[in-house]
Amino acid sequence: MKIAYITPGHGGAFYCQNCFRDNALLSSLTTPGHEVIKVPMYLPGNLDDNGNVAGTPVFFGAINVYLKEKLPFYRHAPVWLERIFDSDALLQLAAKKAGSTRASGLEEMTISMLLGEEGRQASELDHLINYLYEIKPDVVHLSNALLLGLAHRLKQDLGAGVVCSLQDENEWIDLMDENYQRKIWAIMAEKAADVDVFVTASRFYGAKSQKQLGIPGEKIKVICGGVDLEGYEQSPLPFDPPVIGYLCRMSEYFGLDILVEAFIRLKKESPFKDLKLFLSGGYVGDDKPFVNRLVKKINSFGFGKDVVIFKNFDKEHRIKFLKQLTLLSVPVPTGEAFGAYQVEAAAAGVPVVQPNVGCYPEFVETTGGGIIYEPNDSEHLSKAIASLLTDPERLRKLGEQGRTTVLDRFSMNHMAQGMAQVYEEVLNKSE
């Protein structure tokens, strides 16, 4: 079976869990003999965990998409000029700028992209369809529902089956004005009719998407999100000193400020005066003022020497990072659809401390690899962390149980098998 997997790039500036997962999934899908073509959109840097970049050209290059949105005359630009702006050097530069990863200000462009052939980037869609027409894929997989504007022409012009992942689209849309949010969700619900099957990594997000997009329940398949588990080693779970870890984009949206506040609370208590906080996941220009404020606040309490920011977060460095942790917490206020950092932590035998939102309760219940707290504020997070740091035996049991379950049920091969079955169903249905 020939599968074209369309996935946005992120430029490698921050820990994009969906990007890392997509790359690992595609590698695993080749094992059963499927031919997989990765088709990057917007930005290069669909980096695999060895730092490699796909050789496929970038479609809907971020610079060209922006110019066609803002400058009507550029929608008829010559191909040679578009290629200049699609060069890796310029797109990598764009990836480091704030606007390329910020929803605010890009509301109209998001709508235009969802309108597909009726949007301002219609010529970009032509380029993509012409490329895929030569490949002739049996199934095209859209890596998130913000790409639904492509679905109609994928079916109409290619006759391919269309699969779409549902994974944290709200992280982009929820940052917009409410009027835009309603309009965008409505367009996405309309475009969802062009998709054969939706897949998501948790029951939580499947139910949320079914309600938000009006998708029939039978069109949604829940396949546990996977991670390439090769190389993950058991952390010794240090207590001298104990180390709290955070592995995600260093942004206010993902609750880093809540964790820092909890860390400061704990450091003020005598039993936790030696506590360390290790942070990894990177950030973009928009996040820098937020990160600087947190660093300044930590230093104001005299705790700067106990906080370490790790700049590298490819797989090799993530494994080393996790092996130094006693526990991990990424207290995203709204929760997430999956949270790959949970699986990676559990693979290293590191318990997680997560809020009672999103998929977190589902993951903890399934794996037994952590604890849940509520409400999601620094006071209750600090108490939850303290409950584990004062009970090493319980913490170690949670780590062992989480690692055992994740190694058994959350491997990338396990996820790839489930995805291959979905592709087979879609292909059989379209024949």
Secondary structure as GFF3:
##gff-version 3
##sequence-region A 1 431
A	DSSP	beta_strand	2	8	.	.	.	ID=ss1
A	DSSP	alpha_helix	17	29	.	.	.	ID=ss2
A	DSSP	beta_strand	35	41	.	.	.	ID=ss3
A	DSSP	alpha_helix	62	70	.	.	.	ID=ss4
A	DSSP	three_ten_helix	72	76	.	.	.	ID=ss5
A	DSSP	alpha_helix	79	85	.	.	.	ID=ss6
A	DSSP	alpha_helix	88	96	.	.	.	ID=ss7
A	DSSP	three_ten_helix	98	101	.	.	.	ID=ss8
A	DSSP	alpha_helix	107	114	.	.	.	ID=ss9
A	DSSP	three_ten_helix	116	118	.	.	.	ID=ss10
A	DSSP	alpha_helix	122	135	.	.	.	ID=ss11
A	DSSP	beta_strand	139	142	.	.	.	ID=ss12
A	DSSP	three_ten_helix	145	150	.	.	.	ID=ss13
A	DSSP	alpha_helix	151	158	.	.	.	ID=ss14
A	DSSP	beta_strand	161	166	.	.	.	ID=ss15
A	DSSP	alpha_helix	170	173	.	.	.	ID=ss16
A	DSSP	alpha_helix	178	191	.	.	.	ID=ss17
A	DSSP	three_ten_helix	192	194	.	.	.	ID=ss18
A	DSSP	beta_strand	197	200	.	.	.	ID=ss19
A	DSSP	alpha_helix	203	213	.	.	.	ID=ss20
A	DSSP	three_ten_helix	217	219	.	.	.	ID=ss21
A	DSSP	beta_strand	220	222	.	.	.	ID=ss22
A	DSSP	beta_strand	243	247	.	.	.	ID=ss23
A	DSSP	three_ten_helix	252	254	.	.	.	ID=ss24
A	DSSP	alpha_helix	256	267	.	.	.	ID=ss25
A	DSSP	three_ten_helix	270	272	.	.	.	ID=ss26
A	DSSP	beta_strand	276	280	.	.	.	ID=ss27
A	DSSP	three_ten_helix	285	287	.	.	.	ID=ss28
A	DSSP	alpha_helix	288	300	.	.	.	ID=ss29
A	DSSP	three_ten_helix	304	306	.	.	.	ID=ss30
A	DSSP	beta_strand	307	310	.	.	.	ID=ss31
A	DSSP	alpha_helix	315	322	.	.	.	ID=ss32
A	DSSP	beta_strand	327	328	.	.	.	ID=ss33
A	DSSP	alpha_helix	340	347	.	.	.	ID=ss34
A	DSSP	beta_strand	352	355	.	.	.	ID=ss35
A	DSSP	alpha_helix	360	367	.	.	.	ID=ss36
A	DSSP	beta_strand	370	373	.	.	.	ID=ss37
A	DSSP	alpha_helix	378	389	.	.	.	ID=ss38
A	DSSP	alpha_helix	392	409	.	.	.	ID=ss39
A	DSSP	alpha_helix	412	430	.	.	.	ID=ss40
###
